[in-house]
Amino acid sequence: MSNTVTSEIGAFPQEWRVDRLDSLFSVQQGKQVSKKNREGNSQRPFLRTKNVFWGRLDLSELDEMHFTDGEESRLALQPGDLLICEGGDIGRSAIWRGDLQRCYHQNHLHRARRRNRAEVDPEFVLFWLWYAFEIGSVYFGRGNVTTIPNLSQSKLCELPLPIPPLPEQRKIAAVLGLVQRAIEEQERLIALTAELKKALLHKLFTEGLRGEPQKQTEIGPVPQSWEVVRLDDICIFVSGGTPSKQNAEFWTGSIPWVSPKDMKKPRLSDVTDHISDAALKDGSSLAPTGCVFVVIRGMILAKDVPVALAEVPMAFNQDMKAIISGPRIVPSFLLYALVAFKQHLFQKVGRSAHGTMTLMSSELAQFSIPLPDRQTQEEIATAIETVERKHEIHRRKQTILTDLFRTLLHELMTAQIRVDDLELRTEQI
């Protein structure tokens, strides 16, 4: 980098300077919460650390506390104030934008207020704090091994802060804000498609597609024409295994080998571990494309029963069962039936004599699901899979945007790239 000046936190362009945070901001801690302050009239809303997330505030659940007249004058938040967490996720920050007429903050939050509006942009400083505490390891005062890590007011005041010219600060903040809003939009769409899938599962597996009358069954209401069948009447069950870990050559093959740690998505096309043909013969089983894996052993069963469909042939370990669909049931419909009635399946989980959570093979085999004709099965599976694919697209976009954000945050805050060299527009992102 030519024409630079060197500081304690690196080299920056000559037109930048590095200063302490307290030279640009006045730093104020909030009021300590006590039982006495939570009683009586004249309660005022205040922010806790639980309300502060990186770049945003959650105002849906605000606590209230009594403040004296002097405290109200001293601690009332103003638009543009930065709120910085003292403990927990140290340094996590957001900007108060004046969403409420009067709001205050607790003592575990630092409030940083600009001394000179013409010198520094709070949006830029927010992103610098994000970089300093999350990526750049600029702050090292995380307490000692005997204490809970914390960010004292004196340490925060000492935090070095690079200061580009104000127009450049605003441009940097605008670029990073654009990417962050794109990430938040993907997060909104991820939540929306997850809720849509949940609602669709419930509706289709209780009402069907034709609007026909329902009947009451041992698993709840289902359309009149549907059957209720046990899994062992329509499927085949296969057990898995683990090849010897002592033979390194067993673990260098091309056959995907599934274990509970891989069961985080509804469909599996590849997994972390792979085994060889020799390993398959030594101690595992190969399940065909379209089989549905169910975790039957492990502590994950204390909170969930993971299920997933194999999109390619896969081997698997002994803590899972592979359910192979017979001619009466469509594999994707089986997957979604197990998801739709997962709460019933979860109730079958018990604890073994050794304390491990277990779903007995007999319980799984005798588990009942509703079964319409194959055409209806295919239509229901297609409808749910469409929403599921949209969910996965938004999740991948979020991952890509998050990686982009972290790269830009690092390079812009260290001046490895200059904002005027970027040409990012909303439609590009």
PyMOL commands that set and color helices and strands:
alter all, ss='L'
color gray80, all
select helices_A, chain A and resi 21-24+36-38+49-51+69-75+122-135+153-158+166-207+231-234+248-251+260-262+277-283+299-302+331-340+342-346+361-365+374-413+419-421
alter helices_A, ss='H'
color red, helices_A
select strands_A, chain A and resi 4-7+10-13+17-20+25-29+43-47+52-53+56-57+63-66+82-85+93-95+104-105+109-114+160-163+214-217+220-223+227-230+235-239+255-258+267-268+273-275+285-287+292-295+307-310+314-316+320-325+350-351+357-358+368-371
alter strands_A, ss='S'
color yellow, strands_A
deselect
rebuild
show_as cartoon
